[in-house]
Amino acid sequence: MFDLTFSAAHPLTAYGWDDGFAESFLPFAGQGFVPGRIVRVDRGRVDVVVPDGDGIRTVLADTALVATSDPMRVPCTGDWAVIDLENGRGGDQIDGVVRVLLPRRTAFVRSTSSKRSEGQVLATNIDTIVICVSLADPLDLGRIERFLALAMSGAGGQGPLPGAAPSPESGAQPLVVLTKADLVPDPAGLAHLVADAATAAPGVQVLAVSAATGDGIEALTAALAGRTSALLGQSGAGKSTLANALVGTYVQEVQAIRDRDGKGRHTTTTRDLLALPWGGVLIDTPGLRGVGMWDAGAGLARTFAEVEELAEECRFPDCAHESEPGCAVLAAIENGALPERRLESFRKLRRENLRIVAKTDARVRAEIRRDWKQKQALGRHMGERKRGSRR
């Protein structure tokens, strides 16, 4: 029978297996099942790494038993699962069946592009979310803040998956990586870009790396060692090239670079979990054209912690930081303590997040209507004051 005890020599340790996952698997032990981690998802089937004696092997498993119409609960790269290897269909090259998905500790979730309020899970059980931003483009601080808000939301509060025990909550640690640093040959200019990115990511490590020259790869390797990390970013951000550099071999396809702007074309179409030679695993994800807010209230509070702290000093507890008297946030902008760009970004992401949440939460819809009425009333009041001053 498979030994569930966690140890450094455990065959699945390199893929993130620990005492917590072993405990989640206990209800299914003794039934002929084995634990496994999903490394790739493809049309109702998944590639899963499972123990094989003192080593591991990759098997193809059917997901029909855990199929669901809920996009938040479909099998995803990074999931730990209960695998039945006794009932595979050899004729279809299916080695086993996914019986149950174990509880997720974390999940990176974005809003889908549909008009309905739906989330899309991009990767699960992540320790570090690596936000990749290409220096081939002008630095977009707002995009960094958007990714950070989602990464720092914890994204683990989905509740237990069917047939599994409750899941503990823990947030993934974000890390901002400025890729293609070789395109900025001036050291002073590169340092300036790193400093700018740090203003959008207070308290978060920011690294400038180049897969082409190897600069910064050693520091990134140290930050990811022994952890489950996910690479996230827009198409052309250099994620697949970076994955190849980290794994140390050509594992992800990278298309030719366009001569006119130095950008790589997007080639990754699936989310693949790759073992790192120095410990830990890496999930490379397809390039994202858009990243919509999804229940990111907690992440916004952490990403814009200085705005939240200033808001506590406002005269009114429901201050919208627009033009209210006694607003500490606006005062900080006037005296230069808070960049106006940060407040504008906070407002934009908060409005978007509220719209998403409001689709399923009547209380939030009522809050939005109340805020709108307050702004209307404030506008009328300010207009009356201006008219009165002219008389």
Salt bridges, closest charged atoms under 4 A:
ASP18 OD1 - ARG105 NH2 2.70
ASP62 OD2 - ARG89 NH2 3.85
ASP70 OD2 - ARG73 NE 3.49
ASP79 OD1 - ARG104 NE 2.77
ASP84 OD2 - ARG99 NH2 2.72
ASP92 OD2 - ARG89 NE 2.89
GLU118 OE2 - ARG116 NH2 3.43
ASP137 OD1 - LYS263 NZ 2.87
ASP140 OD2 - ARG143 NH2 3.44
GLU145 OE2 - ARG341 NH2 2.55
GLU145 OE2 - ARG342 NH1 2.77
ASP196 OD2 - HIS192 NE2 3.31
ASP261 OD2 - ARG258 NH2 2.98
ASP261 OD2 - LYS263 NZ 3.99
ASP272 OD1 - ARG40 NH1 2.87
GLU306 OE2 - ARG342 NE 2.80
GLU322 OE1 - ARG347 NH2 3.92
GLU322 OE2 - LYS375 NZ 3.54
GLU344 OE2 - ARG347 NH1 2.65
GLU352 OE1 - ARG146 NH2 2.91
ASP361 OD1 - ARG363 NE 3.63
GLU367 OE2 - ARG350 NH2 3.28
